Every structure is written in structure tokens, then in C-alpha cells.
Amino acid sequence: MGQFDIQLPEDEQELRRRYEELKRLIHYHNYRYYVLNDPVISDYEYDRLMAELRAIEERHPEWVTPDSPSQRVGAPPASEFRKVRHPAPILSLANVFDDAGLDAWLQRLARIDPAVLETDFTVEPKIDGLTVVLHYRDGTFVLGATRGDGEVGEDVTANLRTVRSLPLRIPVRPDGPKPPPYLVVRGEAFMTREDFEALNEQLRARGERTFANPRNAAAGSLRQLDPSVTAQRPLRLLTYQIVVHDGPDAPRTQWDALHYLEALGFPVVEADLCPDLDCAKRVYRKWLQRRPYWPYDLDGVVIKINDLELQRRLGAVGKDARGMVAYKFPAQEVTTTLKDIKVNVGRTGVLTPYAELEPVEIGGVVVRKATLHNFDYIRDKDIRIGDRVIVRRAGDVIPYIVGPVVSARTGKERVYQPPTHCPVCGAPVQKVEGEVALYCNNAACPAQLSRNIEHFASREAMDIEGLGRKIAEQLVDAKLVEDVADLYALKPEDLLPLEGFAEKKARKLVEAIQASKDRPLDRLIYGLGIRGVGAVTARLLADRYPDLDALRQATVDELAAIEGIGPVTAQMIVDWFNRERNQRLLEKLRRAGVWPRSQKAESQPETQPLAGLTFVITGTLPSMTREEAKAYIQRHGGRVTNSVSRKTDFLVVGENPGSKLRKAQALGIPTIDEATLRRLVEDPAFREQVLAQRGKSP
Ligand code: IVH
């Protein structure tokens, strides 16, 4: 069975027993990993259990049930979702927006049942995702539905099965309580912001349509007709309510219900227990503060009467449960009028459209501009000048236009045409095959030049204090600089005619510019603004090449061989150095004395003992972290890759190795420890001997 050497019991009864045990074990280890984030076995051991399970299922396909951990991969596509009637109405919530609204809610309830004045409350974050309703029969997950209209939802069982933290069988913990014969749990399916960005990145790379926000991405993934697509989507789950508990000893309070769900093995929302609403208000503010940094979108808190019997007695108004209320955070989405669409020219010549808005407040900040991402976005969303548009500002990100309110159109809106010429220099606009962006390719375009200077002077680059966007524009407009090297020729008297410059300011700026000559090489490389070269890549380059001369001579292959640099970036770097204009720039920088040499690359050994060798690292090494080991190998000319293949020369093995060890053994790739790695570098005779065995000339 693949990379594992698996012995199955001969005896059928024994095999069956082992099969059940494996299912239990894997469910438990999934739970440790995905719910508790605290695995107790290595990936290797986990893979081995899975391989054993699969081997048994191969021999006995008739034993496989939908709750087997092997079934999370995704069932065949459906043509539509079956409708499911919920066992009880799946209610919604009323909203309040301030403390007074919250107080009024409780006073209304007190008139219906004064007992509410005696009870306590749970306060939970309100996750901005989608309700899911999960049914368990005798502990097995049998059905999962969307909310729909609250009476009837859609059967998305196959999709939900792919969500790793969703228990397929409970109890998941060996010491967990036994579930009742029938249990229905409500929770939220959602996506983290980071996962959402990564998903969009992937979709974009494949030329597919991206999602506007994490909630849409979660909804789109949950309502996928092909569960194998959902299986690839990073959906998460948190539960917060028991809808049906058909058995004895049902929890009597919401607080107990949350702990009970946790004990059964569900991922559960984090909650506070509050004796009164003052406490609830404090918890609200705690979440409001956390919100910008929280990994997923929250749109408020839910305050719930803790006593479930009292909650039940209070009933519902229409579709809203009376005994709970959503205390919403200030809106992150508002509508306003799109007055005009303007175009910004970036440092690399990319044209980016942005919206000029009728000023509007979102979460305490007045917003006048919002990004429109790119020209395809405007066309795909059919955003027109004069439209009422939905503007969103989430966390600390720049506001963006979600889309138009089509129903508010008057007929006076104008369809927008992307520019054919650069709005700043008038050069014809270019489109690169396979990219959505439009470019101004005029390297002398003043907009690009001033952005370039701004970038060059920025803190992460040459860190020239006082040189921001405005002054960069002034310098370009006054024709004082034609490239970043010209900065170093500036004298205080050149600056005096500029608006806002007196003697002191002019002198200080010139001093700051001169002081930047000493910045390390990686800052300079980053500051040059080569497409694809961010601060991290710049550091990799400066670690490898002692100065810009050495870097200029690098070939695409050589650059792409550096761990962390791909062929596309490598090509962009070479293209940049090949451009005549940039060669002139380098000469000017050298003459101006802006020519740092990199310490690290210089201290590199002359001979590269590991040149031509490819290593993979697994497990914990005794004296180096994995990153340090990687850097050590690279410094001595070797390559480090992440997975073992026939091209791997050595697997460096530490404690608790992962599945890579098995793979290397299967492929006959030699394994070495840290000491041997060091000896390979330091002891030429030893190296020669080992390489000769490998059939490699030293
Ligand atoms: S309780 C009777 N608790 O918010 C209502 N809902 O606006 C029961 N939500 O449809 C819902 N986090 O999708 C509850 N901790 C939480 C929640 C939560 C998110 C969602 C849920 C609900 C919507 C109501």
C-alpha cells in the first residue's frame, strides 16, 4: 500500500474490529488537529493510520459508510440540492445598535416575563458566515442543511462532510459524553480572511471568478454542486446552539449547552457568562476592539438569556427569537453615490481605477474614495458612474466597492470606458496577455517616476526621512529629478524655489538623502522597484550576490535556483537589468557612491561544497532550526526543496521525521543526520567519498 508497509490481520473478525478502531482513532486525531489545534501524533503516523484504513476499505468496499474519515474527500457532483424541512423553526435575531437599544430589549422582555431580570446571559461573537443545521442519529452525522427560509433548507450534507472540524461521529473524545439518539446542532460555516485571500489568489491564477468577501466565498463553497470542489475550500465551522436534544439530561442553560457541545467534540464559539447587561456591554466592547485583528469577520455579538426554559417560554416575534438579540457592530457596508471613476498610475505603470464617492461614514471614518480593483471588475460588476453603490470597509483594509444597487438606477447612469491612454503622460495603454491590469509602458511617465521615488525613499527601502509622495511629485514636476539617482545630486538651493521649502527644510532633506547612501544592499535592491521583487526577495538576492554588478550578471536559471524565487520573478529581474534605461541608472548610482556591498554574500565561501546537490529536511535537528539548516545548505551552494523526489540527493533527518522519511527510503535516497551534513561541508575527503558512492563527481 503505497509508501507504507501495511500488514492486515488475516482473520476477518479481527480485521473488522481493527477497521472500527481505525475509524475511531482517525476521528479522534482529526479532532485533536482541527478542533483543538493540538495534535498528539505526527503527520507520518496519521498518514499511516489513513493508509491502513484505505487498505481495509479497498478489500471491503461494502464496509465503507459515509461517516468514514476517508469520505471527506467529496462525493460525486449533484444536479441540485434536495430540500429539507427543519425539525424546528430555524429562527433569526432582532438587532440592536447601541446600549440604549440593548436596555430597551430587556425592558420589553421584563414586561412579558419579569424572570428575565433575575437571569444571566451568555455573550458570544456573531460570526459573519452562514447558518448550518447538523443532524446526528446515534452519534453519526446524517444530514446537514442550510437555513433557507427557516422552515425549509437545502441538503448540503456531502459538502459539510468535507469540513475537517465537523465531527462525523460523536463522541469524538474517548472520555466524551454519549450523545442522545437524535441531536440537531446549529452552527456557522465561514472562512478566515487569510484563507479567503489565498483562495481568491488561486482562483485568479486559474483565471476563475473571485469572491467579493469571505462570507460570499463561504456561501459559494457550501452551495457547490460538486463536493470535491468544496473539499478544496477552506471552510470552517463553529457551533453555538442545540436545536433538538431528543434524550434525557438535555442542558438547561446556554452556557451548559456550549460546554456540552464542546465535550461531544464540536468546535464551539468562545463565550462569556454575564450576570447583567453592563457586563454584556463590556464584552461587546472587548469584541469590538478585537474585531480588526480577528482572523475572521465578526458583525456583532449575540446576547442570549442563559436559562433555556425561559428562552423557550419567551418564544418568537415573527421569525425572531425573543430571548436573544444581536448587538451589531457599526456597519462596515454602506451605500452612497459613485460620482466618478478616476485612474491612478502606480510605480510599475499599472493603471488602477478608483471611485470618487459622495462622502459617507463607515464605522466612524469618512470615506471619499474606494478602490475598484481593476477594469474587469468594473465591467463584471456592471458598475456605472452615477450608480448608488455598496461600499465596504472591513478591518483595516482600504474601502472597496462591493457592487451597484441596480434597483436604484434612474437611467442617468453612464457606462464607464477604460482609458486608452495614460491619464498622466498620454502614452498609449498596454494590456499584458493573461493579466487583467492595464499598463502605461512609458518609463519616463511622471506618475511612475514620482511613485518610484516615493517607493525608493520609503521606510522599508532607503528610508529617506521627509521624502514622501508630495515632495516626490514636487521634485518630478519641477524637473529636478529624472530618476532616483538624481536625488543624490540635489543641493539645498535647488529645493528652495519649491513650495513649502525654507532653508532648514531643504538642508535637512539633502542630508537625509546623503545619509541613505549607507543603507544595506537589500534595501537598495528593494528600492529599485523591480516588478516581483518585494523586501523578502530583495533580501534573498542580497544574501547571494555581493553587489549590483554581480546581480546584474545573474541568469534566469541561476536566479530561479534560489529557494523562494520562481521563474517568473527571475525573468522579471533579468528583464529589468537588461533595460538600457536601468543600466544608465545603475551607472549613475555607482558614480554617486550609492553602491553598497553585501556582507553576507561576501562572507560566502569561495568554494561551494554542496553545489549541485539537492536536500530535503524532515524532523527536528539537534542544533539548528529548519530555517537555519536551509540557510546553511544554501550558503554552501546546495538546494533545499520541500518534497522528496528522485532528484533529491540527501534527506536530512532529525527527530520525529514526517512521511518524507518513508518516501526517501522507498526511493532509495540516502538519509543523513545533522552531523553528517556538517561533515559533508567541512571535510573534503569525506565529501569526495560520499559523492563517489552517489555516482557524483565532487
Ligand atoms: S444564535 C435564534 N449565535 O447570526 C437565532 N447566531 O443574525 C439563533 N450567528 O442566523 C442564532 N454567530 O447565522 C447565534 N454566536 C451566534 C452566532 C449566530 C453567528 C449568525 C447565525 C444567525 C445570524 C442571525
Boltz pocket constraint, residues with backbone or C-beta under 6 A from the ligand:
constraints:
  - pocket:
      binder: B
      contacts: [[A, 90], [A, 91], [A, 92], [A, 93], [A, 124], [A, 125], [A, 126], [A, 127], [A, 128], [A, 129], [A, 130], [A, 131], [A, 187], [A, 188], [A, 240], [A, 241], [A, 269], [A, 302], [A, 319], [A, 320], [A, 321], [A, 324], [A, 326]]
      max_distance: 6.0
